[in-house]
Amino acid sequence: MTSPLDYWKKNQTLLNQDPDLQKTLLCIADVNNKLPCADQNGIPVMQEAVLGGITCEYNIKGALGKQCVPSAKALMVTYLLNNDHFSGEAA
């Protein structure tokens, strides 16, 4: 299951130490060709799988001109349930 924390390999410390959250969300490879948005398995996290209502804001000017900075209105959350007698009563 993909989650927003996959951007930081499900490690809250990496999230807290991220110097540029917007750049991580843009998923632009660095000079070593590493993707900042790759999960623990090296697979890029798809924005549409974890964020909803994504729009771009073009207020940031970079070396390549105006950059699309993603903004999301929703966060996808998945709950995994066991299909057993105990969980069935609680669900």
Backbone bond lengths (Angstrom), bond angles and torsions (degrees), N, CA, C in turn:
res aa  C-N    CA-C-N  psi(-1)  N-CA   C-N-CA  omega(-1)  CA-C   N-CA-C  phi
1 M - - - 1.436 - - 1.530 109.68 -
2 T 1.296 115.58 130.60 1.459 121.45 178.80 1.520 109.88 -83.60
3 S 1.316 116.11 139.26 1.459 120.69 176.36 1.526 108.47 -137.20
4 P 1.326 117.91 161.00 1.469 119.72 177.62 1.528 113.14 -57.69
5 L 1.320 117.15 -30.63 1.464 119.96 -179.72 1.533 111.83 -69.30
6 D 1.345 117.78 -13.49 1.465 120.63 175.69 1.522 111.85 -62.39
7 Y 1.333 117.50 -25.36 1.472 119.83 175.89 1.529 110.34 -56.71
8 W 1.310 116.58 -29.23 1.467 122.17 -178.65 1.515 111.15 -116.13
9 K 1.326 115.80 30.93 1.469 123.26 175.91 1.525 112.93 55.55
10 K 1.335 115.34 34.94 1.469 123.92 -179.95 1.524 112.29 55.95
11 N 1.329 115.08 34.70 1.458 122.07 -178.10 1.533 108.12 -122.55
12 Q 1.321 116.78 108.67 1.458 120.66 -176.91 1.528 111.91 -63.72
13 T 1.313 118.06 -30.13 1.462 121.09 177.65 1.527 110.36 -62.90
14 L 1.349 116.99 -42.52 1.463 119.70 177.22 1.527 110.96 -63.29
15 L 1.324 116.97 -38.28 1.464 120.95 176.53 1.525 110.82 -61.63
16 N 1.324 116.72 -48.07 1.463 121.50 -178.68 1.532 112.37 -64.05
17 Q 1.343 116.73 -29.39 1.463 120.93 -177.58 1.528 113.07 -94.66
18 D 1.326 118.16 0.50 1.463 121.44 -179.09 1.530 109.22 -66.01
19 P 1.339 117.99 118.44 1.463 119.91 -177.05 1.532 113.32 -73.64
20 D 1.342 117.37 -21.45 1.460 120.24 -176.93 1.526 110.17 -148.06
21 L 1.335 116.14 91.58 1.466 120.91 -177.71 1.521 111.44 -60.40
22 Q 1.317 117.47 -40.14 1.466 120.47 -179.15 1.522 111.27 -62.25
23 K 1.323 117.71 -41.46 1.471 120.70 179.05 1.517 110.62 -64.89
24 T 1.314 117.16 -38.20 1.465 120.74 177.14 1.519 109.61 -62.30
25 L 1.327 117.67 -43.54 1.458 121.32 179.81 1.526 112.10 -66.89
26 L 1.333 117.09 -29.13 1.462 119.88 177.13 1.522 111.85 -70.65
27 C 1.316 117.25 -23.43 1.472 123.79 175.56 1.526 111.99 61.82
28 I 1.315 116.24 51.87 1.460 121.68 178.01 1.527 108.14 -98.68
29 A 1.331 116.36 128.69 1.463 121.29 -178.26 1.526 110.53 -64.50
30 D 1.333 116.03 145.01 1.464 120.45 177.96 1.530 109.90 -86.14
31 V 1.326 117.48 -173.19 1.469 121.67 -177.45 1.528 112.28 -63.58
32 N 1.321 117.80 -23.42 1.468 121.78 178.11 1.526 111.77 -90.35
33 N 1.346 116.38 9.76 1.460 123.47 -179.38 1.526 112.50 63.86
34 K 1.333 117.22 26.30 1.460 122.02 175.51 1.520 109.12 -92.84
35 L 1.321 115.51 133.84 1.458 119.63 176.81 1.521 109.44 -86.65
36 P 1.327 118.28 128.21 1.460 120.17 -179.73 1.521 112.48 -72.27
37 C 1.324 117.24 -13.60 1.464 120.06 -176.75 1.527 112.30 -103.84
38 A 1.316 118.36 14.13 1.463 120.82 179.99 1.527 110.26 -77.68
39 D 1.328 115.55 138.56 1.461 119.73 179.37 1.524 110.61 -78.31
40 Q 1.314 117.33 -168.97 1.461 122.14 -177.38 1.524 112.36 -60.80
41 N 1.337 117.25 -25.27 1.462 121.83 -179.13 1.517 112.72 -94.69
42 G 1.338 117.77 1.42 1.454 121.60 -179.84 1.519 113.62 85.46
43 I 1.332 117.43 8.41 1.457 121.82 -179.58 1.527 108.60 -92.05
44 P 1.340 118.10 130.24 1.469 119.64 179.31 1.529 111.68 -61.98
45 V 1.316 115.82 138.18 1.464 122.11 177.30 1.520 107.74 -80.24
46 M 1.319 117.07 129.76 1.459 120.96 179.30 1.521 109.34 -87.17
47 Q 1.335 116.53 122.78 1.461 121.29 -179.14 1.519 111.68 -53.27
48 E 1.328 116.39 -43.02 1.458 120.44 -175.45 1.529 112.50 -66.28
49 A 1.334 117.26 -18.27 1.463 121.05 -179.85 1.526 112.22 -83.52
50 V 1.326 117.58 -19.51 1.468 120.09 -176.49 1.525 114.30 -123.86
51 L 1.327 116.80 -17.15 1.458 120.62 -178.86 1.521 109.67 -126.15
52 G 1.305 117.04 146.46 1.461 121.14 179.68 1.511 111.68 -124.93
53 G 1.316 116.20 158.25 1.464 121.13 179.63 1.511 112.10 63.93
54 I 1.329 116.72 39.84 1.463 121.11 -176.25 1.524 110.15 -75.09
55 T 1.308 115.23 130.64 1.459 122.37 172.64 1.521 108.41 -130.59
56 C 1.307 116.28 163.09 1.465 120.40 178.80 1.517 109.79 -109.47
57 E 1.297 115.32 138.28 1.450 121.97 174.68 1.524 107.03 -113.99
58 Y 1.306 115.86 126.97 1.465 120.43 -174.39 1.522 112.56 -102.84
59 N 1.308 117.43 38.12 1.456 121.12 -176.17 1.518 113.56 -87.12
60 I 1.320 117.42 -9.04 1.463 120.35 -175.31 1.527 109.28 -102.21
61 K 1.322 116.24 128.53 1.459 120.39 177.20 1.517 108.12 -105.78
62 G 1.314 116.31 127.18 1.453 121.56 179.22 1.514 110.87 -119.56
63 A 1.327 115.84 -168.72 1.463 121.35 -178.83 1.529 111.36 -63.25
64 L 1.336 116.91 -27.34 1.461 120.88 -178.94 1.521 112.23 -98.74
65 G 1.302 117.66 15.64 1.458 121.50 -178.27 1.516 110.84 98.43
66 K 1.322 116.06 -152.56 1.455 120.34 -178.87 1.520 110.53 -70.47
67 Q 1.308 116.13 136.33 1.461 121.76 -179.12 1.517 110.25 -113.51
68 C 1.296 115.10 142.93 1.457 121.45 176.40 1.521 108.35 -80.72
69 V 1.300 116.63 117.16 1.456 121.85 177.14 1.524 107.32 -103.89
70 P 1.344 117.90 115.72 1.466 119.23 -176.62 1.524 112.85 -69.74
71 S 1.311 114.08 142.63 1.456 121.99 175.31 1.521 106.52 -133.17
72 A 1.332 117.50 130.75 1.467 121.20 -177.03 1.521 110.49 -118.28
73 K 1.322 115.56 144.01 1.456 121.73 178.52 1.519 112.07 -101.39
74 A 1.336 117.14 -9.61 1.463 120.24 -177.25 1.518 110.44 -142.51
75 L 1.301 115.05 155.24 1.461 123.60 178.16 1.519 107.20 -126.57
76 M 1.332 117.02 126.55 1.458 120.78 -179.02 1.526 109.68 -82.10
77 V 1.307 115.10 133.64 1.462 121.02 178.36 1.530 107.94 -126.74
78 T 1.317 116.78 133.11 1.453 121.77 178.92 1.517 109.35 -117.91
79 Y 1.314 116.14 130.31 1.455 121.67 175.46 1.519 108.08 -109.25
80 L 1.309 116.40 125.41 1.454 120.86 177.00 1.521 108.76 -95.09
81 L 1.315 116.31 128.57 1.458 121.78 179.98 1.519 109.97 -117.67
82 N 1.299 116.38 144.07 1.457 121.12 173.58 1.521 108.84 -83.13
83 N 1.308 116.46 143.53 1.449 121.00 178.47 1.533 108.26 -97.48
84 D 1.327 115.66 70.81 1.460 119.88 177.68 1.537 108.85 -132.59
85 H 1.303 116.77 175.79 1.450 121.55 -175.05 1.536 111.95 -61.02
86 F 1.330 117.30 -45.57 1.457 121.03 -178.08 1.531 111.00 -63.91
87 S 1.314 117.59 -48.68 1.470 120.81 -178.29 1.519 110.87 -67.84
88 G 1.317 118.44 -34.68 1.458 122.02 -179.53 1.525 111.81 -60.15
89 E 1.304 117.79 -39.57 1.467 120.83 179.02 1.528 110.92 -68.70
90 A 1.339 117.75 -37.59 1.454 121.14 -178.45 1.533 111.51 -73.73
91 A 1.323 116.75 -33.29 1.466 120.44 -177.95 1.507 109.69 -76.84
